[in-house]
Amino acid sequence: MKKKVLIVASFLAGHGGEETVIKQFINLMAPEFKIDLLVVPAIGTQTWLNDDHVPLNRLYVTTKQTASAKFSFLLHNLNKSQPDIVICLTPKLLFNVWLIQKILRRNFRILSWIQFTLKNKFAPKILRFLRFADGHLALTREMVADLKDLQIPATKIFLVHNPVLPQNKVIIPAKPTRFLFVGRIEFKGDKNLQELLHALALIEPTQNWQLDIYGHDDSPKQQETQQCKALIAHLHLATRVNWRGFQPQLWQNLQRADCLILPSCSESFGMAVCEAISYGLPVVAANSACGPVEIINNNNGFLYSSGNIQQLSSYLTGFCQHKYQFEAEKVKKSIEPFYTDNYQQNVSQILQHLLKEN
């Protein structure tokens, strides 16, 4: 009989990196485990699971946001799900699950699976909740080090990265040069779009290029987008920048591009980075994002010093002038350890190990 895994997440809306990773996890692990998903609270509908035919055993969703309502919902449905392993995507959820475990006197295993850089996203008092976990699925070596700094034993930390689906398709170079930004729209903040825009403005006007921006703006009245558009107008880039919105099948539909650009100040893993590379597309990323630092190498792109707009602009100019000769198959092969077969085997061994310990 299959053991049951319950994933507990919050604020899922269907168009982010967390949703992508959760779908991949369920698809990979469903043959071996029954998988339930509990979202507390959810944003809008959760049709993204149905649209992609994710083999989920059961979905529990609430939009209630008061602390008491969320805890009550979590308690009721944890009892209903009867999981063997609970995987939590935030420290607060993990602490609440641990409390409920004591209330219900259950013996399931509790894992953290945090999709953000720990020190940038959570206050120290919140991070202490992670000590209540039986194990931790870490996305990067930097996250492993951060968990050890919290006095968590190395035996409880498992480096898994995130799963990336290998692709046969190759995205080929475009004419004119086409740059991509894929992610949440933020003028500054984590995604730091303003840095990319300033770098593009430094490219000689004679160079022919276009920037396509793919992503969703969650800010009130799309304030982040409006700030970006104001800067684009100020820099005289309006004819070169295209707003594409959120595209759920972006990589499947995209045919031509020259590189993905990630100017993020903080990025736990960088799912879009790996997705681009899996299609043979090189990446230029800031070195402040811990995930891309562990992913990008000479075979698949460039790292620039975060805040060094001149350096970023120089790399982008090189693409416009066709200075770089990235081989698509080498680009793809550069992230072989992250592909789904390796991920599935690694996570399966970790979960089975934790179950045996129970």
C-alpha positions in Angstrom: 0.0 0.0 0.0 1.3 3.4 -0.9 2.4 5.8 1.8 0.8 9.3 1.8 2.6 12.6 1.5 0.8 15.8 2.3 2.2 19.1 0.9 1.2 22.1 2.9 1.6 25.5 1.2 0.2 29.0 1.3 -0.6 31.9 -1.1 -0.6 29.8 -4.3 -2.2 31.5 -7.3 -1.2 29.3 -10.2 1.4 31.3 -12.0 4.6 31.2 -9.9 7.7 29.1 -9.5 6.3 27.3 -6.4 3.4 26.0 -8.4 5.7 24.8 -11.2 7.9 22.9 -8.6 4.9 21.4 -6.8 3.4 20.1 -10.1 6.7 18.6 -11.0 7.1 17.0 -7.6 3.6 15.5 -7.7 4.1 14.2 -11.3 7.3 12.5 -10.3 6.4 11.1 -6.9 2.8 10.0 -7.6 3.7 6.6 -8.9 5.3 5.8 -5.5 3.2 7.8 -3.0 -0.3 9.1 -2.6 0.0 12.9 -2.6 -2.4 15.4 -1.1 -2.0 19.2 -1.3 -3.3 21.6 1.3 -3.3 25.3 0.5 -3.9 27.7 3.4 -4.7 30.3 2.4 -5.1 30.2 -1.4 -5.3 33.1 -3.8 -8.2 32.8 -6.3 -8.9 29.3 -7.8 -6.6 26.4 -8.0 -7.5 25.4 -11.5 -3.8 25.2 -12.5 -3.8 21.7 -11.1 -6.7 20.6 -13.2 -5.4 22.3 -16.3 -2.2 20.3 -16.3 -3.8 17.0 -15.3 -1.7 16.7 -12.2 -2.2 13.3 -10.6 -3.1 14.6 -7.1 -4.9 12.3 -4.7 -6.8 15.1 -2.9 -6.8 18.9 -2.7 -7.7 20.9 0.4 -8.1 24.7 -0.1 -9.3 27.6 2.0 -9.2 31.4 1.3 -9.7 32.3 5.0 -6.9 34.4 6.3 -7.4 34.8 10.0 -4.9 32.9 12.2 -7.6 31.0 14.0 -9.4 30.0 10.8 -6.2 28.8 9.1 -5.2 26.8 12.1 -8.6 25.2 12.4 -8.6 24.3 8.7 -5.2 22.8 9.0 -6.0 20.8 12.0 -9.3 19.4 10.5 -7.7 18.4 7.2 -4.5 17.0 8.6 -6.7 14.7 10.7 -8.7 13.9 7.5 -5.7 13.3 5.3 -3.9 10.9 7.6 -0.5 11.5 6.1 2.7 9.6 6.7 4.9 12.6 5.7 4.0 16.3 5.8 6.1 18.6 3.6 5.8 22.3 4.6 6.7 25.2 2.4 7.1 27.9 5.1 8.5 27.8 8.7 5.2 29.1 10.2 3.2 26.3 8.5 5.8 23.8 9.8 5.4 25.0 13.4 1.6 24.8 13.2 1.8 21.3 11.7 4.2 20.3 14.6 1.6 21.7 17.1 -1.2 19.8 15.5 0.9 16.6 15.5 1.1 16.9 19.3 -2.7 17.7 19.6 -3.6 14.7 17.4 -0.9 12.5 18.9 0.1 11.4 15.4 3.5 10.0 14.3 3.9 11.4 10.8 7.3 12.8 9.7 7.6 16.6 9.1 9.8 18.0 6.4 10.6 21.6 5.4 10.8 22.5 1.7 11.4 26.2 1.6 11.4 27.8 -1.9 13.0 31.1 -0.8 16.4 32.2 0.4 16.1 31.8 4.2 17.9 34.8 5.6 16.4 37.3 3.0 12.8 36.1 3.4 12.3 35.2 7.1 13.0 36.9 10.4 15.3 35.0 12.8 12.5 34.3 15.2 10.5 32.6 12.3 13.5 30.6 11.1 13.7 29.0 14.6 10.5 27.1 13.8 12.5 25.0 11.3 14.1 23.2 14.3 10.9 21.3 14.8 11.2 19.5 11.5 12.5 15.9 11.1 14.3 16.8 7.9 14.9 19.5 5.4 14.8 19.4 1.6 17.4 22.1 0.7 17.5 23.7 -2.8 21.0 25.0 -2.8 24.4 24.6 -1.0 23.9 28.0 0.5 20.6 26.9 2.0 22.4 23.9 3.5 24.9 26.3 5.1 22.1 28.5 6.4 20.3 25.6 8.0 23.5 24.5 9.7 23.8 28.1 11.0 20.5 27.5 12.7 22.1 24.6 14.6 20.2 22.0 12.6 22.2 18.7 12.4 23.7 17.9 9.0 22.0 14.5 9.2 18.7 16.2 8.9 19.5 18.2 5.8 19.2 16.8 2.3 20.3 18.7 -0.8 17.7 18.0 -3.5 17.7 21.2 -5.7 14.4 21.4 -7.7 13.2 19.1 -10.5 13.8 20.1 -14.1 12.2 18.3 -17.0 14.7 17.5 -19.8 13.6 18.8 -23.3 14.3 17.7 -26.8 13.3 21.1 -28.3 15.9 23.8 -28.8 15.2 27.5 -28.7 17.2 29.0 -31.4 18.8 32.6 -31.7 16.5 35.4 -33.0 16.9 38.2 -35.5 17.0 40.9 -34.1 18.6 39.8 -30.8 15.8 38.9 -28.4 16.3 39.0 -24.6 13.9 37.5 -22.1 12.8 38.3 -18.6 10.6 35.7 -16.9 9.3 36.1 -13.4 7.2 38.2 -11.1 7.1 41.9 -12.1 9.0 43.9 -9.5 10.7 47.3 -10.2 13.2 46.9 -7.4 12.6 44.2 -4.7 13.8 40.7 -5.3 13.3 40.6 -9.1 15.0 44.1 -9.6 13.8 44.8 -13.2 15.1 48.4 -13.0 18.7 47.1 -13.1 18.0 45.3 -16.4 16.4 48.3 -17.9 19.3 50.6 -17.0 21.7 48.1 -18.5 19.8 47.9 -21.7 19.8 51.7 -22.0 23.7 51.5 -22.1 23.7 49.4 -25.2 24.8 51.5 -28.3 21.6 52.7 -30.1 22.9 51.2 -33.4 22.5 47.6 -31.9 19.2 45.9 -32.8 17.5 44.1 -29.9 14.1 43.5 -28.2 13.2 42.6 -24.7 10.2 40.4 -24.0 8.9 40.5 -20.4 6.9 37.5 -19.2 5.3 37.5 -15.8 2.5 38.5 -13.4 2.2 41.7 -11.4 0.7 41.0 -8.0 1.0 44.6 -6.7 -2.1 46.8 -6.1 -3.2 48.5 -9.4 0.0 47.0 -11.0 2.2 49.7 -9.4 5.3 47.7 -10.2 4.5 47.5 -13.9 3.7 51.3 -13.9 7.1 52.1 -12.4 8.8 50.0 -15.0 6.9 51.6 -17.8 7.8 55.1 -16.5 11.5 54.2 -16.5 11.2 52.6 -20.0 9.8 55.9 -21.3 12.4 57.9 -19.5 15.2 55.8 -21.0 13.6 55.9 -24.5 13.2 52.1 -24.7 9.4 51.9 -25.4 9.8 50.6 -28.9 12.2 47.8 -27.8 10.3 46.4 -24.7 7.3 44.1 -25.1 5.0 43.2 -22.3 3.8 39.6 -22.8 2.1 38.9 -19.5 2.0 35.5 -17.8 2.1 32.6 -20.3 1.5 29.2 -18.8 3.0 27.4 -21.8 5.8 29.9 -22.4 8.6 27.5 -23.0 6.6 25.1 -25.1 5.5 28.0 -27.4 8.7 30.0 -27.6 10.7 29.4 -30.7 13.4 32.0 -30.8 15.4 33.9 -28.2 19.1 34.7 -27.4 19.2 34.6 -23.6 17.3 34.8 -20.4 18.3 37.6 -18.0 17.9 37.3 -14.3 18.8 40.6 -12.4 17.3 39.3 -9.1 18.7 40.5 -5.8 17.5 37.3 -4.2 16.6 33.9 -5.8 16.5 30.6 -3.9 16.9 28.3 -6.9 15.8 30.1 -10.1 13.4 27.7 -11.8 13.2 29.9 -14.9 17.0 29.6 -15.2 16.9 25.9 -15.4 13.9 25.8 -17.6 15.6 28.1 -20.1 18.8 26.0 -20.0 16.8 22.8 -20.5 15.9 24.3 -23.9 19.5 25.2 -24.8 19.0 28.9 -24.0 21.9 30.6 -22.2 21.3 32.8 -19.1 22.9 36.0 -17.8 22.2 36.4 -14.0 23.2 38.5 -11.0 25.6 36.7 -8.7 23.6 37.7 -5.6 21.0 35.0 -6.4 22.3 31.9 -4.7 20.5 29.4 -6.9 21.9 30.7 -10.2 25.4 30.9 -8.8 25.3 27.1 -8.4 23.7 26.6 -11.8 25.4 28.9 -14.3 28.9 28.1 -15.7 31.0 28.6 -18.8 28.8 26.2 -20.8 25.5 27.9 -20.2 25.9 31.7 -19.6 27.4 34.4 -17.5 27.2 35.8 -13.9 27.6 39.5 -13.4 28.2 41.4 -10.2 24.9 42.5 -8.8 24.6 46.2 -9.2 27.2 46.4 -11.9 25.1 47.7 -14.7 28.0 48.3 -17.0 29.1 44.7 -16.7 25.5 43.4 -17.4 25.3 45.8 -20.4 28.6 44.5 -21.7 27.4 40.9 -21.7 24.1 41.9 -23.4 26.1 43.9 -26.1 28.1 40.7 -26.7 24.8 38.9 -27.6 23.8 41.7 -29.9 27.2 41.4 -31.7 27.1 37.6 -31.8 30.3 37.3 -29.9 29.3 34.1 -28.0 29.0 30.6 -29.5 26.9 28.6 -27.0 26.3 25.0 -28.1 22.7 24.1 -27.3 23.5 20.5 -26.4 26.3 21.6 -24.0 23.9 24.2 -22.5 21.3 21.4 -21.9 23.8 19.0 -20.5 25.3 21.5 -18.0 22.4 21.0 -15.6 22.2 17.2 -15.9 22.2 16.7 -12.1 18.9 18.7 -11.8 16.9 16.6 -14.3 13.9 14.7 -13.2 15.3 11.2 -13.2 18.1 12.1 -10.8 15.7 14.2 -8.7 13.1 11.4 -8.4 15.6 8.9 -7.3 17.2 11.2 -4.7 13.9 12.3 -3.2 12.5 8.8 -3.1 15.5 7.6 -1.1 15.2 10.5 1.3 11.5 9.9 1.9 11.9 6.1 2.3 14.8 6.7 4.8 12.6 9.0 6.9 9.8 6.5 6.9 12.1 3.8 8.2 13.3 6.0 11.0 9.7 6.6 12.1 
